[in-house]
């Protein structure tokens, strides 16, 4: 990391810039994401023995974020890119699909850059919007932004999309993007079409789209509904909206819901219908397959929950916006390092576990550090799971070392 971060602390500093960032990454992975809790890790005798050195105090960590220049944000993003490139060198080339979403992060102070926008949980409170781009299935995080709470999901999206594409290693090929209705915009469609990317994006149920739904229902012989299950049916139509330059494929979803009477009781003999629409340029998948493919995008919402609950992406406690964004980018690096370790060195049946579970069963298990030098090791109490995990990790590390030497 030393060659990627340009800022240097004074010669009389006990901890240099990289030492502090390295400690912040460890603290985030181990769950000490509040600055007030970081001294608990610093005072942990087992952690101190493993690191073979002292650790910075939480004040040193906060002060570093204040002193770091704006350019460090670009340097941290570039460092994240280099991490993914190292990962890519040790695996086969692959096609990737990118899932995009954003989330509201409420603040409880006077944080710079926050604003009172749409906040479903704490109405009227200021917040940030965090936009994320995640690789589907393998869950690598390509980029994250910290924006004012008033920003729409589509705010500077093409710039964000390009930054995610630039972060991809050369052997990872972008095949498709998937996004929610907040990214429903002709400019996004045209960008993907011009660059040869597939897209599956949910449509806003605006007047033009509603007219399409009405037209399909008026011509059932031309656009028959295909049942997927007892309550969901799909059909498709290729048509332009009034402001569009050309026609595009719409996959329409109809969900049947029982009506309710004045008392709120369901009437199962009568139904009402809820409609959704997906816009796509993928022409080799059926409407049903497009529906199922888009539903896989919902995993990005689960990952956002993990980012917020496991890595505290929603905690932006510093007054200065730059400090909050820098710490957010450090959390992104910590997340990707953990994700890489989990998928590369842990048994496959643990790959689906979130960070809170991995901490409980592996990262934060009590043990004694014994021995010195090459004979120093960790001694655990009898544990069937660790007895299986540790030999597996040793074998994976041995293979990894050979790959690194060969490359």
C-alpha positions in Angstrom: 0.0 0.0 0.0 3.0 2.3 0.6 3.4 3.0 -3.1 -0.3 3.9 -3.6 -0.8 6.4 -0.7 1.3 9.5 -1.2 0.6 11.3 2.1 3.5 11.0 4.6 3.3 11.9 8.3 6.2 13.7 10.0 9.4 11.9 10.8 8.8 12.1 14.5 5.4 10.2 14.2 5.2 6.9 16.0 2.9 5.5 13.4 3.2 6.2 9.7 0.2 6.6 7.3 0.2 2.9 6.2 0.3 1.6 9.8 -2.8 3.6 10.7 -4.7 2.5 7.6 -3.7 -1.1 8.1 -5.0 -0.9 11.7 -8.3 0.7 10.5 -8.8 -2.2 8.1 -8.1 -4.8 10.8 -10.5 -2.9 13.1 -13.3 -2.9 10.5 -12.9 -6.6 9.7 -13.0 -7.5 13.4 -16.0 -5.3 14.1 -14.5 -2.3 15.9 -16.0 0.2 13.5 -16.8 2.9 16.1 -13.8 5.0 16.9 -14.7 4.9 20.6 -14.4 1.1 20.4 -11.1 0.9 18.5 -9.0 1.1 21.7 -10.5 -2.2 22.8 -8.7 -3.9 19.8 -5.5 -1.9 20.5 -5.5 -3.2 24.1 -6.2 -6.8 23.1 -3.0 -8.7 24.1 -3.6 -11.4 21.5 -3.8 -8.9 18.6 -0.7 -7.0 19.9 1.3 -10.3 19.9 0.2 -11.2 16.3 1.1 -7.7 15.0 4.4 -7.7 17.0 4.0 -4.0 17.5 1.9 -1.3 19.2 -1.3 0.0 17.6 -2.4 3.6 17.1 -5.1 5.1 19.4 -8.5 6.0 18.1 -7.4 9.7 18.3 -4.5 9.0 16.0 -6.9 7.3 13.5 -9.3 10.2 13.5 -6.5 12.8 13.2 -5.1 10.9 10.2 -8.4 11.1 8.4 -8.4 14.9 9.0 -4.9 15.3 7.6 -5.2 13.2 4.6 -5.7 15.3 1.4 -8.6 14.9 -1.1 -6.4 13.0 -3.5 -6.2 10.1 -1.0 -9.8 9.2 -2.0 -8.7 8.5 -5.6 -5.6 6.6 -4.2 -7.8 4.4 -2.0 -10.1 3.6 -5.0 -7.0 2.8 -7.1 -5.7 0.6 -4.3 -9.0 -1.3 -4.3 -8.5 -1.8 -8.1 -5.1 -3.3 -7.5 -6.4 -5.7 -4.9 -9.0 -7.0 -7.4 -6.2 -7.3 -10.1 -4.1 -9.5 -7.7 -7.2 -11.6 -7.1 -7.9 -11.9 -10.8 -4.3 -13.1 -11.5 -5.0 -16.2 -9.3 -8.2 -17.3 -11.1 -9.6 -17.9 -14.5 -11.0 -15.1 -16.7 -14.7 -14.6 -16.1 -17.7 -12.7 -17.3 -19.3 -10.5 -14.7 -22.7 -8.9 -14.1 -22.9 -5.7 -12.1 -25.7 -4.9 -9.7 -26.4 -1.3 -8.7 -28.4 0.2 -5.9 -28.2 3.0 -3.4 -29.2 3.3 0.3 -30.2 6.0 2.7 -27.8 6.5 5.7 -29.3 8.7 8.4 -27.0 11.0 10.4 -27.7 12.2 13.9 -25.5 15.2 14.0 -24.4 18.2 11.8 -22.4 16.2 9.3 -21.0 18.2 6.4 -22.7 17.2 3.0 -25.8 15.6 4.5 -29.2 16.8 3.6 -32.9 16.2 4.3 -34.1 14.0 1.4 -36.2 10.9 1.2 -35.8 9.0 4.4 -38.3 6.1 4.8 -37.3 5.3 8.4 -36.4 8.6 10.0 -38.6 11.1 8.2 -37.3 14.7 8.2 -33.8 13.7 9.4 -30.7 14.6 7.4 -29.0 11.7 5.6 -26.4 10.6 3.1 -27.0 8.5 0.0 -24.5 5.8 -0.7 -24.4 4.3 -4.2 -22.8 0.9 -4.6 -21.7 -1.2 -7.6 -21.3 -4.9 -6.7 -20.3 -7.9 -8.9 -23.2 -10.5 -8.9 -22.5 -13.9 -7.3 -19.0 -13.2 -6.1 -19.9 -9.9 -4.3 -16.7 -7.8 -5.0 -17.4 -4.2 -4.3 -16.1 -2.0 -7.2 -17.0 1.5 -5.9 -19.1 3.4 -3.4 -20.1 7.1 -3.1 -21.1 9.3 -0.3 -23.7 11.8 -1.6 -26.2 14.2 -0.1 -29.5 12.7 0.9 -31.3 14.8 -1.7 -29.6 13.2 -4.6 -31.6 10.9 -6.9 -30.4 7.4 -7.5 -29.6 8.3 -11.1 -27.4 11.3 -10.1 -24.1 11.0 -12.0 -24.8 7.4 -12.6 -23.0 7.1 -15.9 -19.9 8.5 -14.3 -20.3 6.0 -11.5 -20.8 3.2 -13.9 -17.7 4.1 -15.9 -15.6 4.2 -12.6 -16.9 0.7 -11.8 -16.0 -0.6 -15.3 -12.5 0.9 -15.0 -12.0 -0.9 -11.7 -12.6 -4.3 -13.3 -9.4 -6.3 -13.9 -8.5 -6.9 -17.5 -9.6 -10.6 -17.3 -13.0 -9.7 -15.9 -15.4 -8.9 -18.8 -18.5 -6.9 -18.2 -21.5 -8.8 -19.7 -24.6 -7.2 -18.1 -25.8 -4.6 -15.6 -28.9 -4.8 -13.5 -30.5 -1.9 -11.6 -33.7 -0.8 -9.9 -36.2 1.7 -11.2 -34.2 4.7 -9.9 -31.8 4.1 -12.8 -34.6 4.0 -15.4 -33.2 6.5 -17.9 -32.8 6.5 -21.7 -29.3 7.8 -21.4 -28.3 4.7 -19.4 -29.9 2.5 -22.1 -28.1 4.3 -24.9 -24.8 4.1 -23.1 -25.0 0.3 -22.7 -26.2 -0.2 -26.3 -23.4 2.0 -27.7 -20.8 0.0 -25.6 -22.2 -3.5 -26.2 -23.4 -4.1 -22.6 -26.5 -6.0 -21.8 -28.9 -4.3 -19.3 -31.9 -5.4 -17.3 -33.4 -2.4 -15.5 -36.8 -2.0 -13.7 -39.1 0.6 -15.2 -40.8 3.4 -13.4 -44.6 2.9 -13.6 -45.1 6.3 -15.1 -47.9 7.3 -17.4 -46.2 6.1 -20.6 -45.5 2.7 -19.1 -49.0 2.4 -17.7 -50.4 3.1 -21.2 -48.3 0.1 -22.5 -49.8 -2.1 -19.8 -53.3 -1.0 -20.7 -52.7 -1.6 -24.4 -51.4 -5.2 -23.7 -54.5 -5.9 -21.6 -56.7 -4.6 -24.4 -55.1 -7.0 -26.9 -54.7 -10.3 -25.1 -54.7 -12.2 -28.4 -51.5 -10.5 -29.4 -49.8 -10.3 -26.0 -50.9 -13.3 -24.0 -49.9 -13.6 -20.3 -47.8 -16.6 -19.4 -48.3 -17.9 -15.8 -45.1 -18.4 -13.8 -46.9 -19.5 -10.7 -50.4 -19.1 -9.1 -50.1 -15.3 -8.7 -47.5 -14.1 -11.2 -47.7 -13.9 -15.0 -45.5 -12.3 -17.6 -45.7 -11.0 -21.2 -43.6 -8.8 -23.4 -43.9 -6.0 -26.0 -41.3 -4.0 -27.9 -42.4 -0.4 -28.1 -40.9 3.1 -27.7 -41.9 5.7 -25.1 -42.7 9.1 -26.6 -39.4 10.7 -25.6 -37.3 7.7 -26.8 -35.4 7.5 -30.1 -36.3 3.9 -30.7 -38.4 1.0 -29.5 -37.1 -1.2 -26.7 -38.2 -4.5 -25.1 -40.5 -4.4 -22.1 -41.1 -7.4 -20.0 -44.4 -6.9 -18.1 -45.2 -8.6 -14.8 -48.7 -9.0 -13.5 -49.3 -10.0 -9.8 -52.8 -11.0 -8.8 -53.9 -9.9 -5.3 -57.2 -10.7 -3.6 -59.4 -7.7 -3.0 -60.3 -6.6 0.5 -63.6 -5.4 1.9 -64.2 -2.3 4.1 -63.1 -4.3 7.2 -59.8 -5.2 5.6 -60.8 -8.8 5.1 -59.6 -10.6 1.9 -62.1 -11.6 -0.8 -60.5 -14.5 -2.6 -63.1 -14.7 -5.3 -62.2 -11.2 -6.6 -58.8 -10.1 -7.6 -56.9 -6.8 -8.2 -53.6 -6.7 -10.2 -50.3 -5.1 -9.5 -48.1 -4.4 -12.5 -44.3 -4.0 -12.9 -42.1 -3.6 -16.0 -38.6 -4.4 -16.9 -36.7 -2.8 -19.8 -33.9 -4.9 -21.4 -31.9 -5.3 -24.6 -31.3 -9.0 -23.9 -33.1 -10.7 -26.8 -32.1 -14.4 -26.3 -33.9 -14.9 -22.9 -37.6 -15.5 -22.6 -39.8 -13.1 -20.6 -39.9 -15.6 -17.8 -36.0 -15.9 -17.7 -35.7 -12.1 -17.7 -38.0 -12.0 -14.7 -35.9 -14.6 -12.8 -32.6 -12.9 -13.8 -33.8 -9.5 -12.5 -34.9 -11.1 -9.2 -31.3 -12.3 -8.7 -30.4 -8.6 -8.4 -32.2 -8.6 -5.1 -29.0 -10.1 -3.6 -27.5 -6.6 -3.8 -30.0 -5.5 -1.2 -28.8 -8.3 1.1 -25.2 -7.2 0.5 -26.1 -3.6 1.4 -27.6 -4.9 4.6 -24.3 -6.7 5.4 -22.3 -3.6 4.5 -24.4 -1.6 6.9 -24.7 -4.1 9.7 -21.4 -5.9 9.4 -19.1 -3.1 8.2 -21.0 0.0 9.4 -21.3 1.7 6.0 -24.2 3.7 7.4 -22.1 5.1 10.3 -20.7 8.5 9.2 -19.9 10.0 12.6 -17.3 12.6 11.6 -18.3 16.2 11.0 -16.0 16.6 8.0 -17.4 15.0 4.7 -13.9 14.1 3.5 -13.2 12.1 6.7 -16.4 10.2 6.4 -15.7 9.4 2.7 -12.2 8.3 3.4 -13.3 6.0 6.2 -16.0 4.6 3.9 -13.4 3.8 1.3 -11.2 2.1 3.9 -14.3 0.0 4.9 -14.7 -0.9 1.2 -11.1 -2.2 1.0 -11.7 -4.1 4.3 -14.8 -5.7 2.9 -13.1 -6.8 -0.3 -10.1 -8.3 1.5 -12.5 -10.2 3.8 -14.6 -11.3 0.8 -11.5 -12.5 -1.1 -10.2 -14.4 2.0 -13.6 -16.0 2.6 -14.1 -17.2 -1.0 -10.4 -18.2 -1.6 -9.3 -19.8 1.7 -12.4 -20.9 3.6 -14.4 -24.1 2.9 -17.1 -23.7 0.3 -19.9 -24.2 2.8 -18.9 -21.1 4.6 -18.9 -18.8 1.5 -22.5 -17.7 2.0 -21.9 -16.7 5.6 -22.0 -13.0 6.4 -19.2 -11.2 8.3 -21.0 -11.4 11.7 -21.0 -15.2 11.4 -17.4 -15.5 10.2 -16.3 -13.3 13.2 -18.1 -15.6 15.6 -16.8 -18.9 14.2 -13.3 -17.9 13.2 -12.0 -14.3 13.5 -12.9 -13.7 17.1 -12.4 -17.1 18.7 -10.6 -17.1 22.0 -7.1 -18.6 22.1 -3.6 -18.4 23.5 -0.5 -17.3 21.6 2.4 -19.4 22.6 6.0 -20.0 21.5 8.5 -17.6 20.0 9.8 -16.9 16.5 9.1 -19.6 14.0 7.5 -21.7 16.8 4.9 -19.1 17.8 1.4 -20.3 17.2 -2.2 -20.0 18.5 -3.5 -22.6 20.7 -7.3 -23.0 20.8 -9.7 -25.0 23.0 -11.1 -28.1 21.3 -13.4 -27.0 18.5 -14.7 -29.3 15.8 -15.3 -26.5 13.3 -11.8 -25.0 13.7 -10.3 -28.5 13.5 -11.8 -28.7 9.9 -11.2 -25.1 8.9 -7.5 -24.6 9.9 -6.0 -27.5 7.9 -8.1 -26.4 4.9 -6.7 -22.8 5.1 -3.2 -24.2 5.4 -3.6 -26.2 2.2 -5.1 -23.2 0.4 -2.3 -20.9 1.5 0.3 -23.4 0.3 -1.3 -23.4 -3.1 -1.6 -19.6 -3.1 2.1 -19.2 -2.3 3.0 -21.4 -5.3 0.7 -19.3 -7.6 2.3 -16.1 -6.4 5.8 -17.4 -7.0 4.9 -18.5 -10.5 3.3 -15.2 -11.4 
